[in-house]
Amino acid sequence: MTARALPRAPSSPLPPLSRLLVDVALMLADWDAHRRSRRALGRLDAHLLRDIGLSPDHVQAECAKPFWRD
């Protein structure tokens, strides 16, 4: 779900500050995806969790992780 590749010409790399800003934006997008995914996982009922092979304990542990952890 994470988009890491940016369309850019290989002959003209980004300046250092631009590269830093792109990296920060990608990191923030990853963190937001973690937050949204864990929130959605936490809303699933027991029946759906069984269907995807997850235990409530595993889901609770995953949802307790901070957004910046994989």
PDB file of N, CA, C and O in Angstrom, chain B, residues numbered from 101:
ATOM      1  N   MET B 101       0.816  -1.184   0.000  1.00  0.00           N
ATOM      2  CA  MET B 101       0.000   0.000   0.000  1.00  0.00           C
ATOM      3  C   MET B 101       0.866   1.256   0.000  1.00  0.00           C
ATOM      4  O   MET B 101       0.367   2.351  -0.260  1.00  0.00           O
ATOM      5  N   THR B 102       2.124   1.112   0.281  1.00  0.00           N
ATOM      6  CA  THR B 102       3.006   2.260   0.360  1.00  0.00           C
ATOM      7  C   THR B 102       3.619   2.548  -0.994  1.00  0.00           C
ATOM      8  O   THR B 102       4.155   1.651  -1.644  1.00  0.00           O
ATOM      9  N   ALA B 103       3.541   3.785  -1.414  1.00  0.00           N
ATOM     10  CA  ALA B 103       4.143   4.198  -2.687  1.00  0.00           C
ATOM     11  C   ALA B 103       5.511   4.789  -2.394  1.00  0.00           C
ATOM     12  O   ALA B 103       5.616   5.892  -1.858  1.00  0.00           O
ATOM     13  N   ARG B 104       6.546   4.064  -2.740  1.00  0.00           N
ATOM     14  CA  ARG B 104       7.901   4.523  -2.466  1.00  0.00           C
ATOM     15  C   ARG B 104       8.573   5.110  -3.698  1.00  0.00           C
ATOM     16  O   ARG B 104       9.478   5.934  -3.563  1.00  0.00           O
ATOM     17  N   ALA B 105       8.165   4.718  -4.872  1.00  0.00           N
ATOM     18  CA  ALA B 105       8.818   5.175  -6.087  1.00  0.00           C
ATOM     19  C   ALA B 105       8.164   6.460  -6.588  1.00  0.00           C
ATOM     20  O   ALA B 105       6.945   6.553  -6.726  1.00  0.00           O
ATOM     21  N   LEU B 106       9.001   7.423  -6.851  1.00  0.00           N
ATOM     22  CA  LEU B 106       8.522   8.682  -7.404  1.00  0.00           C
ATOM     23  C   LEU B 106       8.945   8.783  -8.867  1.00  0.00           C
ATOM     24  O   LEU B 106      10.082   8.459  -9.211  1.00  0.00           O
ATOM     25  N   PRO B 107       8.049   9.223  -9.710  1.00  0.00           N
ATOM     26  CA  PRO B 107       8.450   9.384 -11.114  1.00  0.00           C
ATOM     27  C   PRO B 107       9.400  10.564 -11.261  1.00  0.00           C
ATOM     28  O   PRO B 107       9.017  11.714 -11.049  1.00  0.00           O
ATOM     29  N   ARG B 108      10.629  10.268 -11.621  1.00  0.00           N
ATOM     30  CA  ARG B 108      11.612  11.329 -11.843  1.00  0.00           C
ATOM     31  C   ARG B 108      12.670  10.813 -12.799  1.00  0.00           C
ATOM     32  O   ARG B 108      12.900   9.609 -12.913  1.00  0.00           O
ATOM     33  N   ALA B 109      13.289  11.722 -13.461  1.00  0.00           N
ATOM     34  CA  ALA B 109      14.320  11.368 -14.437  1.00  0.00           C
ATOM     35  C   ALA B 109      15.594  10.963 -13.702  1.00  0.00           C
ATOM     36  O   ALA B 109      16.030  11.685 -12.805  1.00  0.00           O
ATOM     37  N   PRO B 110      16.206   9.829 -14.055  1.00  0.00           N
ATOM     38  CA  PRO B 110      17.424   9.399 -13.383  1.00  0.00           C
ATOM     39  C   PRO B 110      18.588  10.352 -13.600  1.00  0.00           C
ATOM     40  O   PRO B 110      19.514  10.377 -12.790  1.00  0.00           O
ATOM     41  N   SER B 111      18.567  11.138 -14.674  1.00  0.00           N
ATOM     42  CA  SER B 111      19.685  12.035 -14.947  1.00  0.00           C
ATOM     43  C   SER B 111      19.634  13.316 -14.106  1.00  0.00           C
ATOM     44  O   SER B 111      20.614  14.059 -14.053  1.00  0.00           O
ATOM     45  N   SER B 112      18.498  13.577 -13.451  1.00  0.00           N
ATOM     46  CA  SER B 112      18.402  14.790 -12.635  1.00  0.00           C
ATOM     47  C   SER B 112      17.884  14.445 -11.238  1.00  0.00           C
ATOM     48  O   SER B 112      16.690  14.573 -10.965  1.00  0.00           O
ATOM     49  N   PRO B 113      18.790  14.005 -10.351  1.00  0.00           N
ATOM     50  CA  PRO B 113      18.359  13.671  -8.992  1.00  0.00           C
ATOM     51  C   PRO B 113      17.871  14.917  -8.243  1.00  0.00           C
ATOM     52  O   PRO B 113      18.236  16.048  -8.564  1.00  0.00           O
ATOM     53  N   LEU B 114      17.050  14.669  -7.257  1.00  0.00           N
ATOM     54  CA  LEU B 114      16.524  15.778  -6.470  1.00  0.00           C
ATOM     55  C   LEU B 114      17.624  16.400  -5.616  1.00  0.00           C
ATOM     56  O   LEU B 114      18.542  15.706  -5.178  1.00  0.00           O
ATOM     57  N   PRO B 115      17.532  17.689  -5.384  1.00  0.00           N
ATOM     58  CA  PRO B 115      18.472  18.328  -4.455  1.00  0.00           C
ATOM     59  C   PRO B 115      18.271  17.747  -3.048  1.00  0.00           C
ATOM     60  O   PRO B 115      17.203  17.212  -2.749  1.00  0.00           O
ATOM     61  N   PRO B 116      19.281  17.849  -2.189  1.00  0.00           N
ATOM     62  CA  PRO B 116      19.197  17.237  -0.857  1.00  0.00           C
ATOM     63  C   PRO B 116      17.970  17.660  -0.039  1.00  0.00           C
ATOM     64  O   PRO B 116      17.326  16.811   0.578  1.00  0.00           O
ATOM     65  N   LEU B 117      17.641  18.938  -0.025  1.00  0.00           N
ATOM     66  CA  LEU B 117      16.492  19.387   0.753  1.00  0.00           C
ATOM     67  C   LEU B 117      15.194  18.819   0.194  1.00  0.00           C
ATOM     68  O   LEU B 117      14.315  18.413   0.956  1.00  0.00           O
ATOM     69  N   SER B 118      15.070  18.786  -1.106  1.00  0.00           N
ATOM     70  CA  SER B 118      13.878  18.211  -1.735  1.00  0.00           C
ATOM     71  C   SER B 118      13.781  16.729  -1.422  1.00  0.00           C
ATOM     72  O   SER B 118      12.698  16.230  -1.116  1.00  0.00           O
ATOM     73  N   ARG B 119      14.893  16.023  -1.495  1.00  0.00           N
ATOM     74  CA  ARG B 119      14.902  14.590  -1.189  1.00  0.00           C
ATOM     75  C   ARG B 119      14.459  14.356   0.253  1.00  0.00           C
ATOM     76  O   ARG B 119      13.689  13.435   0.528  1.00  0.00           O
ATOM     77  N   LEU B 120      14.948  15.196   1.177  1.00  0.00           N
ATOM     78  CA  LEU B 120      14.564  15.096   2.584  1.00  0.00           C
ATOM     79  C   LEU B 120      13.062  15.301   2.743  1.00  0.00           C
ATOM     80  O   LEU B 120      12.399  14.550   3.458  1.00  0.00           O
ATOM     81  N   LEU B 121      12.531  16.315   2.079  1.00  0.00           N
ATOM     82  CA  LEU B 121      11.099  16.595   2.183  1.00  0.00           C
ATOM     83  C   LEU B 121      10.257  15.461   1.594  1.00  0.00           C
ATOM     84  O   LEU B 121       9.199  15.128   2.128  1.00  0.00           O
ATOM     85  N   VAL B 122      10.720  14.881   0.513  1.00  0.00           N
ATOM     86  CA  VAL B 122      10.009  13.732  -0.076  1.00  0.00           C
ATOM     87  C   VAL B 122      10.051  12.549   0.895  1.00  0.00           C
ATOM     88  O   VAL B 122       9.044  11.871   1.098  1.00  0.00           O
ATOM     89  N   ASP B 123      11.209  12.308   1.487  1.00  0.00           N
ATOM     90  CA  ASP B 123      11.329  11.199   2.451  1.00  0.00           C
ATOM     91  C   ASP B 123      10.411  11.406   3.653  1.00  0.00           C
ATOM     92  O   ASP B 123       9.781  10.458   4.122  1.00  0.00           O
ATOM     93  N   VAL B 124      10.332  12.626   4.148  1.00  0.00           N
ATOM     94  CA  VAL B 124       9.444  12.930   5.275  1.00  0.00           C
ATOM     95  C   VAL B 124       7.984  12.715   4.867  1.00  0.00           C
ATOM     96  O   VAL B 124       7.206  12.148   5.635  1.00  0.00           O
ATOM     97  N   ALA B 125       7.615  13.156   3.685  1.00  0.00           N
ATOM     98  CA  ALA B 125       6.243  12.966   3.212  1.00  0.00           C
ATOM     99  C   ALA B 125       5.908  11.481   3.084  1.00  0.00           C
ATOM    100  O   ALA B 125       4.807  11.064   3.444  1.00  0.00           O
ATOM    101  N   LEU B 126       6.842  10.682   2.579  1.00  0.00           N
ATOM    102  CA  LEU B 126       6.619   9.238   2.464  1.00  0.00           C
ATOM    103  C   LEU B 126       6.493   8.581   3.836  1.00  0.00           C
ATOM    104  O   LEU B 126       5.673   7.684   4.028  1.00  0.00           O
ATOM    105  N   MET B 127       7.308   9.033   4.783  1.00  0.00           N
ATOM    106  CA  MET B 127       7.237   8.495   6.136  1.00  0.00           C
ATOM    107  C   MET B 127       5.878   8.821   6.771  1.00  0.00           C
ATOM    108  O   MET B 127       5.269   7.963   7.409  1.00  0.00           O
ATOM    109  N   LEU B 128       5.413  10.045   6.597  1.00  0.00           N
ATOM    110  CA  LEU B 128       4.112  10.434   7.135  1.00  0.00           C
ATOM    111  C   LEU B 128       2.982   9.636   6.492  1.00  0.00           C
ATOM    112  O   LEU B 128       2.015   9.275   7.163  1.00  0.00           O
ATOM    113  N   ALA B 129       3.101   9.364   5.207  1.00  0.00           N
ATOM    114  CA  ALA B 129       2.091   8.556   4.522  1.00  0.00           C
ATOM    115  C   ALA B 129       2.090   7.125   5.068  1.00  0.00           C
ATOM    116  O   ALA B 129       1.026   6.530   5.240  1.00  0.00           O
ATOM    117  N   ASP B 130       3.274   6.572   5.338  1.00  0.00           N
ATOM    118  CA  ASP B 130       3.366   5.230   5.933  1.00  0.00           C
ATOM    119  C   ASP B 130       2.706   5.206   7.309  1.00  0.00           C
ATOM    120  O   ASP B 130       1.937   4.298   7.623  1.00  0.00           O
ATOM    121  N   TRP B 131       3.013   6.207   8.120  1.00  0.00           N
ATOM    122  CA  TRP B 131       2.431   6.269   9.464  1.00  0.00           C
ATOM    123  C   TRP B 131       0.914   6.374   9.409  1.00  0.00           C
ATOM    124  O   TRP B 131       0.215   5.742  10.201  1.00  0.00           O
ATOM    125  N   ASP B 132       0.409   7.168   8.481  1.00  0.00           N
ATOM    126  CA  ASP B 132      -1.040   7.297   8.341  1.00  0.00           C
ATOM    127  C   ASP B 132      -1.669   5.977   7.906  1.00  0.00           C
ATOM    128  O   ASP B 132      -2.750   5.619   8.373  1.00  0.00           O
ATOM    129  N   ALA B 133      -1.004   5.261   7.021  1.00  0.00           N
ATOM    130  CA  ALA B 133      -1.516   3.955   6.585  1.00  0.00           C
ATOM    131  C   ALA B 133      -1.537   2.967   7.751  1.00  0.00           C
ATOM    132  O   ALA B 133      -2.486   2.195   7.889  1.00  0.00           O
ATOM    133  N   HIS B 134      -0.493   2.984   8.596  1.00  0.00           N
ATOM    134  CA  HIS B 134      -0.481   2.115   9.777  1.00  0.00           C
ATOM    135  C   HIS B 134      -1.652   2.447  10.687  1.00  0.00           C
ATOM    136  O   HIS B 134      -2.359   1.553  11.153  1.00  0.00           O
ATOM    137  N   ARG B 135      -1.852   3.727  10.936  1.00  0.00           N
ATOM    138  CA  ARG B 135      -2.926   4.165  11.830  1.00  0.00           C
ATOM    139  C   ARG B 135      -4.285   3.737  11.297  1.00  0.00           C
ATOM    140  O   ARG B 135      -5.108   3.202  12.040  1.00  0.00           O
ATOM    141  N   ARG B 136      -4.520   3.972  10.009  1.00  0.00           N
ATOM    142  CA  ARG B 136      -5.810   3.610   9.417  1.00  0.00           C
ATOM    143  C   ARG B 136      -6.029   2.107   9.404  1.00  0.00           C
ATOM    144  O   ARG B 136      -7.132   1.638   9.682  1.00  0.00           O
ATOM    145  N   SER B 137      -4.989   1.349   9.083  1.00  0.00           N
ATOM    146  CA  SER B 137      -5.111  -0.114   9.035  1.00  0.00           C
ATOM    147  C   SER B 137      -5.412  -0.693  10.407  1.00  0.00           C
ATOM    148  O   SER B 137      -6.274  -1.560  10.550  1.00  0.00           O
ATOM    149  N   ARG B 138      -4.700  -0.210  11.410  1.00  0.00           N
ATOM    150  CA  ARG B 138      -4.929  -0.727  12.763  1.00  0.00           C
ATOM    151  C   ARG B 138      -6.304  -0.338  13.282  1.00  0.00           C
ATOM    152  O   ARG B 138      -6.953  -1.122  13.975  1.00  0.00           O
ATOM    153  N   ARG B 139      -6.741   0.849  12.955  1.00  0.00           N
ATOM    154  CA  ARG B 139      -8.082   1.272  13.369  1.00  0.00           C
ATOM    155  C   ARG B 139      -9.139   0.383  12.709  1.00  0.00           C
ATOM    156  O   ARG B 139     -10.096  -0.030  13.363  1.00  0.00           O
ATOM    157  N   ALA B 140      -8.972   0.094  11.435  1.00  0.00           N
ATOM    158  CA  ALA B 140      -9.927  -0.776  10.725  1.00  0.00           C
ATOM    159  C   ALA B 140      -9.884  -2.195  11.284  1.00  0.00           C
ATOM    160  O   ALA B 140     -10.927  -2.832  11.435  1.00  0.00           O
ATOM    161  N   LEU B 141      -8.697  -2.692  11.590  1.00  0.00           N
ATOM    162  CA  LEU B 141      -8.565  -4.027  12.170  1.00  0.00           C
ATOM    163  C   LEU B 141      -9.280  -4.103  13.521  1.00  0.00           C
ATOM    164  O   LEU B 141      -9.937  -5.098  13.827  1.00  0.00           O
ATOM    165  N   GLY B 142      -9.151  -3.063  14.310  1.00  0.00           N
ATOM    166  CA  GLY B 142      -9.791  -3.029  15.620  1.00  0.00           C
ATOM    167  C   GLY B 142     -11.306  -3.005  15.549  1.00  0.00           C
ATOM    168  O   GLY B 142     -11.971  -3.344  16.528  1.00  0.00           O
ATOM    169  N   ARG B 143     -11.862  -2.615  14.422  1.00  0.00           N
ATOM    170  CA  ARG B 143     -13.320  -2.565  14.272  1.00  0.00           C
ATOM    171  C   ARG B 143     -13.914  -3.879  13.774  1.00  0.00           C
ATOM    172  O   ARG B 143     -15.136  -4.018  13.732  1.00  0.00           O
ATOM    173  N   LEU B 144     -13.078  -4.844  13.397  1.00  0.00           N
ATOM    174  CA  LEU B 144     -13.599  -6.112  12.898  1.00  0.00           C
ATOM    175  C   LEU B 144     -14.170  -6.943  14.050  1.00  0.00           C
ATOM    176  O   LEU B 144     -13.625  -6.954  15.154  1.00  0.00           O
ATOM    177  N   ASP B 145     -15.272  -7.633  13.773  1.00  0.00           N
ATOM    178  CA  ASP B 145     -15.861  -8.485  14.819  1.00  0.00           C
ATOM    179  C   ASP B 145     -15.163  -9.858  14.833  1.00  0.00           C
ATOM    180  O   ASP B 145     -14.362 -10.174  13.954  1.00  0.00           O
ATOM    181  N   ALA B 146     -15.489 -10.647  15.843  1.00  0.00           N
ATOM    182  CA  ALA B 146     -14.820 -11.938  16.052  1.00  0.00           C
ATOM    183  C   ALA B 146     -14.989 -12.871  14.852  1.00  0.00           C
ATOM    184  O   ALA B 146     -14.068 -13.612  14.507  1.00  0.00           O
ATOM    185  N   HIS B 147     -16.151 -12.838  14.223  1.00  0.00           N
ATOM    186  CA  HIS B 147     -16.404 -13.697  13.065  1.00  0.00           C
ATOM    187  C   HIS B 147     -15.428 -13.375  11.920  1.00  0.00           C
ATOM    188  O   HIS B 147     -14.848 -14.280  11.320  1.00  0.00           O
ATOM    189  N   LEU B 148     -15.258 -12.113  11.633  1.00  0.00           N
ATOM    190  CA  LEU B 148     -14.338 -11.724  10.562  1.00  0.00           C
ATOM    191  C   LEU B 148     -12.885 -12.017  10.932  1.00  0.00           C
ATOM    192  O   LEU B 148     -12.086 -12.395  10.075  1.00  0.00           O
ATOM    193  N   LEU B 149     -12.549 -11.845  12.198  1.00  0.00           N
ATOM    194  CA  LEU B 149     -11.185 -12.161  12.629  1.00  0.00           C
ATOM    195  C   LEU B 149     -10.886 -13.645  12.447  1.00  0.00           C
ATOM    196  O   LEU B 149      -9.790 -14.007  12.019  1.00  0.00           O
ATOM    197  N   ARG B 150     -11.842 -14.500  12.765  1.00  0.00           N
ATOM    198  CA  ARG B 150     -11.653 -15.934  12.542  1.00  0.00           C
ATOM    199  C   ARG B 150     -11.469 -16.220  11.053  1.00  0.00           C
ATOM    200  O   ARG B 150     -10.642 -17.049  10.674  1.00  0.00           O
ATOM    201  N   ASP B 151     -12.241 -15.531  10.209  1.00  0.00           N
ATOM    202  CA  ASP B 151     -12.132 -15.738   8.765  1.00  0.00           C
ATOM    203  C   ASP B 151     -10.731 -15.424   8.233  1.00  0.00           C
ATOM    204  O   ASP B 151     -10.253 -16.086   7.311  1.00  0.00           O
ATOM    205  N   ILE B 152     -10.089 -14.439   8.797  1.00  0.00           N
ATOM    206  CA  ILE B 152      -8.757 -14.073   8.311  1.00  0.00           C
ATOM    207  C   ILE B 152      -7.647 -14.696   9.152  1.00  0.00           C
ATOM    208  O   ILE B 152      -6.466 -14.432   8.924  1.00  0.00           O
ATOM    209  N   GLY B 153      -8.029 -15.529  10.131  1.00  0.00           N
ATOM    210  CA  GLY B 153      -7.046 -16.293  10.892  1.00  0.00           C
ATOM    211  C   GLY B 153      -6.338 -15.521  11.983  1.00  0.00           C
ATOM    212  O   GLY B 153      -5.194 -15.828  12.317  1.00  0.00           O
ATOM    213  N   LEU B 154      -7.001 -14.522  12.545  1.00  0.00           N
ATOM    214  CA  LEU B 154      -6.397 -13.751  13.625  1.00  0.00           C
ATOM    215  C   LEU B 154      -7.166 -13.965  14.923  1.00  0.00           C
ATOM    216  O   LEU B 154      -8.392 -14.076  14.924  1.00  0.00           O
ATOM    217  N   SER B 155      -6.433 -14.019  16.017  1.00  0.00           N
ATOM    218  CA  SER B 155      -7.070 -14.136  17.323  1.00  0.00           C
ATOM    219  C   SER B 155      -7.314 -12.733  17.880  1.00  0.00           C
ATOM    220  O   SER B 155      -6.623 -11.786  17.506  1.00  0.00           O
ATOM    221  N   PRO B 156      -8.288 -12.603  18.763  1.00  0.00           N
ATOM    222  CA  PRO B 156      -8.510 -11.294  19.399  1.00  0.00           C
ATOM    223  C   PRO B 156      -7.274 -10.777  20.132  1.00  0.00           C
ATOM    224  O   PRO B 156      -7.032  -9.571  20.168  1.00  0.00           O
ATOM    225  N   ASP B 157      -6.493 -11.687  20.718  1.00  0.00           N
ATOM    226  CA  ASP B 157      -5.266 -11.263  21.408  1.00  0.00           C
ATOM    227  C   ASP B 157      -4.250 -10.667  20.433  1.00  0.00           C
ATOM    228  O   ASP B 157      -3.606  -9.661  20.730  1.00  0.00           O
ATOM    229  N   HIS B 158      -4.117 -11.297  19.273  1.00  0.00           N
ATOM    230  CA  HIS B 158      -3.194 -10.778  18.262  1.00  0.00           C
ATOM    231  C   HIS B 158      -3.650  -9.402  17.784  1.00  0.00           C
ATOM    232  O   HIS B 158      -2.835  -8.494  17.619  1.00  0.00           O
ATOM    233  N   VAL B 159      -4.939  -9.255  17.564  1.00  0.00           N
ATOM    234  CA  VAL B 159      -5.486  -7.969  17.105  1.00  0.00           C
ATOM    235  C   VAL B 159      -5.280  -6.898  18.164  1.00  0.00           C
ATOM    236  O   VAL B 159      -4.916  -5.765  17.845  1.00  0.00           O
ATOM    237  N   GLN B 160      -5.510  -7.251  19.419  1.00  0.00           N
ATOM    238  CA  GLN B 160      -5.315  -6.278  20.496  1.00  0.00           C
ATOM    239  C   GLN B 160      -3.862  -5.824  20.562  1.00  0.00           C
ATOM    240  O   GLN B 160      -3.580  -4.639  20.744  1.00  0.00           O
ATOM    241  N   ALA B 161      -2.940  -6.780  20.411  1.00  0.00           N
ATOM    242  CA  ALA B 161      -1.508  -6.429  20.431  1.00  0.00           C
ATOM    243  C   ALA B 161      -1.152  -5.540  19.245  1.00  0.00           C
ATOM    244  O   ALA B 161      -0.393  -4.582  19.390  1.00  0.00           O
ATOM    245  N   GLU B 162      -1.698  -5.855  18.072  1.00  0.00           N
ATOM    246  CA  GLU B 162      -1.414  -5.049  16.881  1.00  0.00           C
ATOM    247  C   GLU B 162      -1.986  -3.639  17.021  1.00  0.00           C
ATOM    248  O   GLU B 162      -1.331  -2.661  16.663  1.00  0.00           O
ATOM    249  N   CYS B 163      -3.190  -3.540  17.535  1.00  0.00           N
ATOM    250  CA  CYS B 163      -3.843  -2.229  17.672  1.00  0.00           C
ATOM    251  C   CYS B 163      -3.180  -1.375  18.754  1.00  0.00           C
ATOM    252  O   CYS B 163      -3.297  -0.149  18.732  1.00  0.00           O
ATOM    253  N   ALA B 164      -2.486  -2.011  19.695  1.00  0.00           N
ATOM    254  CA  ALA B 164      -1.817  -1.276  20.757  1.00  0.00           C
ATOM    255  C   ALA B 164      -0.489  -0.666  20.313  1.00  0.00           C
ATOM    256  O   ALA B 164       0.074   0.173  21.016  1.00  0.00           O
ATOM    257  N   LYS B 165       0.016  -1.085  19.148  1.00  0.00           N
ATOM    258  CA  LYS B 165       1.293  -0.548  18.649  1.00  0.00           C
ATOM    259  C   LYS B 165       1.132   0.927  18.303  1.00  0.00           C
ATOM    260  O   LYS B 165       0.075   1.340  17.827  1.00  0.00           O
ATOM    261  N   PRO B 166       2.160   1.712  18.534  1.00  0.00           N
ATOM    262  CA  PRO B 166       2.111   3.101  18.080  1.00  0.00           C
ATOM    263  C   PRO B 166       2.152   3.183  16.554  1.00  0.00           C
ATOM    264  O   PRO B 166       2.644   2.266  15.897  1.00  0.00           O
ATOM    265  N   PHE B 167       1.649   4.249  16.002  1.00  0.00           N
ATOM    266  CA  PHE B 167       1.504   4.376  14.560  1.00  0.00           C
ATOM    267  C   PHE B 167       2.833   4.301  13.811  1.00  0.00           C
ATOM    268  O   PHE B 167       2.847   3.947  12.632  1.00  0.00           O
ATOM    269  N   TRP B 168       3.933   4.621  14.456  1.00  0.00           N
ATOM    270  CA  TRP B 168       5.199   4.653  13.746  1.00  0.00           C
ATOM    271  C   TRP B 168       5.876   3.280  13.685  1.00  0.00           C
ATOM    272  O   TRP B 168       6.893   3.136  13.005  1.00  0.00           O
ATOM    273  N   ARG B 169       5.342   2.274  14.373  1.00  0.00           N
ATOM    274  CA  ARG B 169       5.937   0.933  14.315  1.00  0.00           C
ATOM    275  C   ARG B 169       5.316   0.103  13.227  1.00  0.00           C
ATOM    276  O   ARG B 169       4.110   0.185  12.992  1.00  0.00           O
ATOM    277  N   ASP B 170       6.126  -0.702  12.551  1.00  0.00           N
ATOM    278  CA  ASP B 170       5.609  -1.628  11.529  1.00  0.00           C
ATOM    279  C   ASP B 170       4.905  -2.779  12.173  1.00  0.00           C
ATOM    280  O   ASP B 170       4.402  -3.662  11.478  1.00  0.00           O
TER     281      ASP B 170
END
